[in-house]
Amino acid sequence: MAFTLYSLLQASLLIINAVAVLHEERFLRHVGWGSDQGIGGFGEEPGIKAQLTNLIRSIRTVMRGKGTIFSTIIMMIMVIII
């Protein structure tokens, strides 16, 4: 398999889909990454854990509907090419 722009886009889509399906109550809270974990005080820099949970929550919010469309397009391209 060659390293192409298409394979890079496909891998990034798979990673984004994997992050988008993480359920906060079923998975993230059990490993200590829930929304109530790592709440800092006012004016403090958020830690890496808080930043990653915010990133996961943002990806889940933005990619809820768009991820399905992107995945469908990628699958159709794969079917046509292969």
N, CA, C and O atoms as a GROMACS GRO file, in nm:
protein
  328
    1MET      N    1   0.084  -0.117   0.000
    1MET     CA    2   0.000   0.000   0.000
    1MET      C    3   0.089   0.124   0.000
    1MET      O    4   0.177   0.138   0.085
    2ALA      N    5   0.067   0.210  -0.093
    2ALA     CA    6   0.147   0.331  -0.105
    2ALA      C    7   0.093   0.439  -0.012
    2ALA      O    8  -0.026   0.444   0.019
    3PHE      N    9   0.182   0.524   0.031
    3PHE     CA   10   0.144   0.636   0.115
    3PHE      C   11   0.105   0.752   0.025
    3PHE      O   12   0.191   0.821  -0.030
    4THR      N   13  -0.025   0.773   0.012
    4THR     CA   14  -0.075   0.879  -0.075
    4THR      C   15  -0.160   0.976   0.005
    4THR      O   16  -0.188   0.953   0.123
    5LEU      N   17  -0.201   1.082  -0.059
    5LEU     CA   18  -0.288   1.180   0.006
    5LEU      C   19  -0.422   1.117   0.038
    5LEU      O   20  -0.481   1.146   0.143
    6TYR      N   21  -0.471   1.030  -0.050
    6TYR     CA   22  -0.597   0.962  -0.025
    6TYR      C   23  -0.588   0.873   0.099
    6TYR      O   24  -0.681   0.871   0.180
    7SER      N   25  -0.479   0.799   0.114
    7SER     CA   26  -0.467   0.712   0.231
    7SER      C   27  -0.452   0.794   0.359
    7SER      O   28  -0.499   0.753   0.465
    8LEU      N   29  -0.388   0.910   0.350
    8LEU     CA   30  -0.379   1.000   0.465
    8LEU      C   31  -0.516   1.053   0.504
    8LEU      O   32  -0.550   1.058   0.622
    9LEU      N   33  -0.596   1.094   0.406
    9LEU     CA   34  -0.732   1.142   0.434
    9LEU      C   35  -0.820   1.030   0.491
    9LEU      O   36  -0.900   1.053   0.581
   10GLN      N   37  -0.803   0.911   0.437
   10GLN     CA   38  -0.881   0.798   0.485
   10GLN      C   39  -0.844   0.764   0.630
   10GLN      O   40  -0.932   0.736   0.711
   11ALA      N   41  -0.717   0.766   0.662
   11ALA     CA   42  -0.674   0.737   0.799
   11ALA      C   43  -0.724   0.844   0.895
   11ALA      O   44  -0.767   0.812   1.006
   12SER      N   45  -0.718   0.970   0.855
   12SER     CA   46  -0.766   1.076   0.943
   12SER      C   47  -0.917   1.065   0.963
   12SER      O   48  -0.966   1.091   1.073
   13LEU      N   49  -0.990   1.027   0.859
   13LEU     CA   50  -1.134   1.007   0.874
   13LEU      C   51  -1.164   0.893   0.970
   13LEU      O   52  -1.257   0.902   1.050
   14LEU      N   53  -1.088   0.785   0.962
   14LEU     CA   54  -1.109   0.673   1.054
   14LEU      C   55  -1.081   0.713   1.198
   14LEU      O   56  -1.152   0.671   1.289
   15ILE      N   57  -0.977   0.793   1.220
   15ILE     CA   58  -0.945   0.838   1.356
   15ILE      C   59  -1.054   0.931   1.409
   15ILE      O   60  -1.094   0.920   1.525
   16ILE      N   61  -1.102   1.022   1.324
   16ILE     CA   62  -1.208   1.113   1.365
   16ILE      C   63  -1.336   1.036   1.395
   16ILE      O   64  -1.406   1.067   1.492
   17ASN      N   65  -1.367   0.936   1.314
   17ASN     CA   66  -1.484   0.852   1.342
   17ASN      C   67  -1.469   0.777   1.473
   17ASN      O   68  -1.565   0.762   1.549
   18ALA      N   69  -1.348   0.728   1.500
   18ALA     CA   70  -1.325   0.656   1.625
   18ALA      C   71  -1.344   0.748   1.746
   18ALA      O   72  -1.400   0.705   1.847
   19VAL      N   73  -1.299   0.871   1.736
   19VAL     CA   74  -1.317   0.966   1.846
   19VAL      C   75  -1.464   1.005   1.858
   19VAL      O   76  -1.514   1.024   1.969
   20ALA      N   77  -1.533   1.018   1.744
   20ALA     CA   78  -1.672   1.062   1.745
   20ALA      C   79  -1.766   0.960   1.811
   20ALA      O   80  -1.870   0.999   1.863
   21VAL      N   81  -1.730   0.832   1.809
   21VAL     CA   82  -1.820   0.732   1.866
   21VAL      C   83  -1.791   0.702   2.013
   21VAL      O   84  -1.860   0.621   2.073
   22LEU      N   85  -1.691   0.766   2.070
   22LEU     CA   86  -1.664   0.744   2.212
   22LEU      C   87  -1.779   0.798   2.295
   22LEU      O   88  -1.813   0.916   2.286
   23HIS      N   89  -1.838   0.714   2.374
   23HIS     CA   90  -1.950   0.756   2.458
   23HIS      C   91  -1.895   0.797   2.594
   23HIS      O   92  -1.818   0.725   2.657
   24GLU      N   93  -1.936   0.914   2.638
   24GLU     CA   94  -1.879   0.969   2.761
   24GLU      C   95  -1.914   0.888   2.885
   24GLU      O   96  -1.828   0.861   2.969
   25GLU      N   97  -2.039   0.848   2.895
   25GLU     CA   98  -2.080   0.775   3.016
   25GLU      C   99  -2.033   0.630   3.015
   25GLU      O  100  -2.001   0.576   3.120
   26ARG      N  101  -2.029   0.568   2.900
   26ARG     CA  102  -1.993   0.426   2.894
   26ARG      C  103  -1.843   0.402   2.897
   26ARG      O  104  -1.798   0.305   2.957
   27PHE      N  105  -1.767   0.489   2.833
   27PHE     CA  106  -1.624   0.463   2.820
   27PHE      C  107  -1.538   0.566   2.891
   27PHE      O  108  -1.455   0.532   2.975
   28LEU      N  109  -1.557   0.691   2.858
   28LEU     CA  110  -1.466   0.795   2.906
   28LEU      C  111  -1.472   0.813   3.058
   28LEU      O  112  -1.369   0.836   3.120
   29ARG      N  113  -1.590   0.804   3.116
   29ARG     CA  114  -1.602   0.823   3.261
   29ARG      C  115  -1.534   0.709   3.338
   29ARG      O  116  -1.483   0.730   3.448
   30HIS      N  117  -1.533   0.589   3.281
   30HIS     CA  118  -1.471   0.475   3.348
   30HIS      C  119  -1.319   0.485   3.352
   30HIS      O  120  -1.255   0.430   3.441
   31VAL      N  121  -1.261   0.554   3.257
   31VAL     CA  122  -1.116   0.571   3.256
   31VAL      C  123  -1.074   0.705   3.316
   31VAL      O  124  -0.956   0.741   3.312
   32GLY      N  125  -1.171   0.780   3.373
   32GLY     CA  126  -1.140   0.905   3.440
   32GLY      C  127  -1.134   1.025   3.348
   32GLY      O  128  -1.071   1.125   3.383
   33TRP      N  129  -1.199   1.019   3.232
   33TRP     CA  130  -1.197   1.130   3.138
   33TRP      C  131  -1.336   1.188   3.118
   33TRP      O  132  -1.366   1.240   3.011
   34GLY      N  133  -1.421   1.181   3.219
   34GLY     CA  134  -1.556   1.235   3.208
   34GLY      C  135  -1.556   1.387   3.210
   34GLY      O  136  -1.453   1.450   3.233
   35SER      N  137  -1.673   1.445   3.188
   35SER     CA  138  -1.683   1.591   3.182
   35SER      C  139  -1.663   1.654   3.319
   35SER      O  140  -1.623   1.770   3.329
   36ASP      N  141  -1.692   1.581   3.425
   36ASP     CA  142  -1.674   1.637   3.559
   36ASP      C  143  -1.532   1.620   3.612
   36ASP      O  144  -1.500   1.667   3.721
   37GLN      N  145  -1.447   1.554   3.537
   37GLN     CA  146  -1.309   1.532   3.578
   37GLN      C  147  -1.223   1.649   3.534
   37GLN      O  148  -1.245   1.704   3.426
   38GLY      N  149  -1.128   1.688   3.612
   38GLY     CA  150  -1.029   1.786   3.574
   38GLY      C  151  -1.079   1.927   3.560
   38GLY      O  152  -1.031   2.003   3.476
   39ILE      N  153  -1.177   1.966   3.642
   39ILE     CA  154  -1.228   2.102   3.638
   39ILE      C  155  -1.136   2.189   3.722
   39ILE      O  156  -1.118   2.165   3.841
   40GLY      N  157  -1.078   2.288   3.658
   40GLY     CA  158  -0.985   2.377   3.727
   40GLY      C  159  -1.056   2.500   3.780
   40GLY      O  160  -1.176   2.518   3.759
   41GLY      N  161  -0.981   2.582   3.849
   41GLY     CA  162  -1.036   2.706   3.902
   41GLY      C  163  -1.034   2.816   3.799
   41GLY      O  164  -0.983   2.799   3.689
   42PHE      N  165  -1.090   2.928   3.836
   42PHE     CA  166  -1.097   3.042   3.745
   42PHE      C  167  -0.958   3.101   3.727
   42PHE      O  168  -0.887   3.126   3.824
   43GLY      N  169  -0.920   3.123   3.604
   43GLY     CA  170  -0.791   3.182   3.574
   43GLY      C  171  -0.677   3.084   3.562
   43GLY      O  172  -0.566   3.123   3.525
   44GLU      N  173  -0.701   2.958   3.593
   44GLU     CA  174  -0.596   2.857   3.581
   44GLU      C  175  -0.590   2.803   3.439
   44GLU      O  176  -0.692   2.795   3.370
   45GLU      N  177  -0.473   2.768   3.396
   45GLU     CA  178  -0.457   2.703   3.266
   45GLU      C  179  -0.515   2.563   3.275
   45GLU      O  180  -0.484   2.489   3.369
   46PRO      N  181  -0.599   2.524   3.178
   46PRO     CA  182  -0.650   2.387   3.181
   46PRO      C  183  -0.538   2.288   3.151
   46PRO      O  184  -0.452   2.314   3.067
   47GLY      N  185  -0.541   2.176   3.218
   47GLY     CA  186  -0.440   2.074   3.197
   47GLY      C  187  -0.462   2.002   3.065
   47GLY      O  188  -0.560   2.026   2.994
   48ILE      N  189  -0.368   1.914   3.033
   48ILE     CA  190  -0.375   1.840   2.907
   48ILE      C  191  -0.497   1.748   2.904
   48ILE      O  192  -0.557   1.727   2.798
   49LYS      N  193  -0.534   1.695   3.019
   49LYS     CA  194  -0.650   1.607   3.027
   49LYS      C  195  -0.779   1.684   2.996
   49LYS      O  196  -0.864   1.635   2.922
   50ALA      N  197  -0.793   1.804   3.051
   50ALA     CA  198  -0.910   1.886   3.025
   50ALA      C  199  -0.915   1.931   2.879
   50ALA      O  200  -1.022   1.937   2.820
   51GLN      N  201  -0.800   1.962   2.822
   51GLN     CA  202  -0.796   2.002   2.683
   51GLN      C  203  -0.834   1.888   2.590
   51GLN      O  204  -0.904   1.908   2.491
   52LEU      N  205  -0.788   1.765   2.623
   52LEU     CA  206  -0.823   1.649   2.539
   52LEU      C  207  -0.971   1.615   2.551
   52LEU      O  208  -1.033   1.578   2.451
   53THR      N  209  -1.029   1.626   2.670
   53THR     CA  210  -1.172   1.599   2.683
   53THR      C  211  -1.253   1.704   2.608
   53THR      O  212  -1.356   1.672   2.549
   54ASN      N  213  -1.209   1.829   2.611
   54ASN     CA  214  -1.277   1.933   2.532
   54ASN      C  215  -1.264   1.906   2.383
   54ASN      O  216  -1.359   1.930   2.308
   55LEU      N  217  -1.148   1.858   2.339
   55LEU     CA  218  -1.128   1.824   2.198
   55LEU      C  219  -1.219   1.709   2.157
   55LEU      O  220  -1.280   1.714   2.050
   56ILE      N  221  -1.228   1.606   2.240
   56ILE     CA  222  -1.315   1.492   2.211
   56ILE      C  223  -1.460   1.536   2.204
   56ILE      O  224  -1.533   1.496   2.113
   57ARG      N  225  -1.503   1.619   2.299
   57ARG     CA  226  -1.640   1.668   2.300
   57ARG      C  227  -1.668   1.754   2.176
   57ARG      O  228  -1.777   1.747   2.120
   58SER      N  229  -1.572   1.834   2.135
   58SER     CA  230  -1.589   1.919   2.017
   58SER      C  231  -1.597   1.835   1.889
   58SER      O  232  -1.680   1.863   1.802
   59ILE      N  233  -1.513   1.734   1.878
   59ILE     CA  234  -1.517   1.646   1.760
   59ILE      C  235  -1.651   1.574   1.755
   59ILE      O  236  -1.710   1.562   1.647
   60ARG      N  237  -1.698   1.526   1.869
   60ARG     CA  238  -1.827   1.457   1.871
   60ARG      C  239  -1.941   1.551   1.831
   60ARG      O  240  -2.034   1.508   1.762
   61THR      N  241  -1.934   1.677   1.872
   61THR     CA  242  -2.040   1.772   1.839
   61THR      C  243  -2.039   1.807   1.691
   61THR      O  244  -2.143   1.807   1.626
   62VAL      N  245  -1.922   1.837   1.639
   62VAL     CA  246  -1.912   1.884   1.500
   62VAL      C  247  -1.934   1.770   1.401
   62VAL      O  248  -1.999   1.789   1.299
   63MET      N  249  -1.881   1.652   1.430
   63MET     CA  250  -1.884   1.543   1.333
   63MET      C  251  -2.005   1.451   1.348
   63MET      O  252  -2.007   1.344   1.287
   64ARG      N  253  -2.103   1.490   1.425
   64ARG     CA  254  -2.218   1.402   1.445
   64ARG      C  255  -2.290   1.372   1.314
   64ARG      O  256  -2.316   1.255   1.285
   65GLY      N  257  -2.321   1.470   1.234
   65GLY     CA  258  -2.389   1.446   1.108
   65GLY      C  259  -2.294   1.442   0.990
   65GLY      O  260  -2.314   1.365   0.896
   66LYS      N  261  -2.191   1.525   0.995
   66LYS     CA  262  -2.098   1.536   0.883
   66LYS      C  263  -2.011   1.412   0.869
   66LYS      O  264  -1.970   1.378   0.758
   67GLY      N  265  -1.982   1.344   0.978
   67GLY     CA  266  -1.898   1.225   0.973
   67GLY      C  267  -1.962   1.114   0.892
   67GLY      O  268  -1.893   1.041   0.821
   68THR      N  269  -2.093   1.102   0.901
   68THR     CA  270  -2.164   1.001   0.824
   68THR      C  271  -2.156   1.032   0.675
   68THR      O  272  -2.136   0.942   0.593
   69ILE      N  273  -2.171   1.158   0.641
   69ILE     CA  274  -2.164   1.198   0.500
   69ILE      C  275  -2.024   1.174   0.445
   69ILE      O  276  -2.008   1.118   0.336
   70PHE      N  277  -1.921   1.216   0.520
   70PHE     CA  278  -1.783   1.196   0.474
   70PHE      C  279  -1.750   1.048   0.461
   70PHE      O  280  -1.685   1.007   0.365
   71SER      N  281  -1.794   0.969   0.556
   71SER     CA  282  -1.767   0.825   0.550
   71SER      C  283  -1.835   0.761   0.430
   71SER      O  284  -1.776   0.676   0.363
   72THR      N  285  -1.957   0.802   0.401
   72THR     CA  286  -2.029   0.749   0.286
   72THR      C  287  -1.958   0.785   0.156
   72THR      O  288  -1.946   0.701   0.067
   73ILE      N  289  -1.911   0.908   0.145
   73ILE     CA  290  -1.839   0.950   0.025
   73ILE      C  291  -1.711   0.869   0.007
   73ILE      O  292  -1.680   0.823  -0.103
   74ILE      N  293  -1.636   0.850   0.116
   74ILE     CA  294  -1.512   0.772   0.108
   74ILE      C  295  -1.541   0.628   0.070
   74ILE      O  296  -1.468   0.570  -0.010
   75MET      N  297  -1.646   0.569   0.126
   75MET     CA  298  -1.681   0.431   0.090
   75MET      C  299  -1.721   0.419  -0.056
   75MET      O  300  -1.685   0.322  -0.122
   76MET      N  301  -1.795   0.517  -0.106
   76MET     CA  302  -1.835   0.514  -0.247
   76MET      C  303  -1.712   0.525  -0.337
   76MET      O  304  -1.705   0.457  -0.439
   77ILE      N  305  -1.616   0.609  -0.302
   77ILE     CA  306  -1.494   0.622  -0.379
   77ILE      C  307  -1.415   0.491  -0.377
   77ILE      O  308  -1.361   0.449  -0.479
   78MET      N  309  -1.409   0.426  -0.260
   78MET     CA  310  -1.339   0.298  -0.251
   78MET      C  311  -1.405   0.192  -0.337
   78MET      O  312  -1.336   0.112  -0.400
   79VAL      N  313  -1.538   0.190  -0.342
   79VAL     CA  314  -1.610   0.091  -0.423
   79VAL      C  315  -1.585   0.116  -0.571
   79VAL      O  316  -1.567   0.022  -0.648
   80ILE      N  317  -1.583   0.242  -0.609
   80ILE     CA  318  -1.562   0.274  -0.750
   80ILE      C  319  -1.419   0.242  -0.793
   80ILE      O  320  -1.398   0.188  -0.902
   81ILE      N  321  -1.320   0.273  -0.708
   81ILE     CA  322  -1.180   0.252  -0.742
   81ILE      C  323  -1.144   0.103  -0.739
   81ILE      O  324  -1.076   0.055  -0.828
   82ILE      N  325  -1.189   0.033  -0.641
   82ILE     CA  326  -1.152  -0.108  -0.624
   82ILE      C  327  -1.251  -0.190  -0.696
   82ILE      O  328  -1.241  -0.313  -0.696
   0.00000   0.00000   0.00000
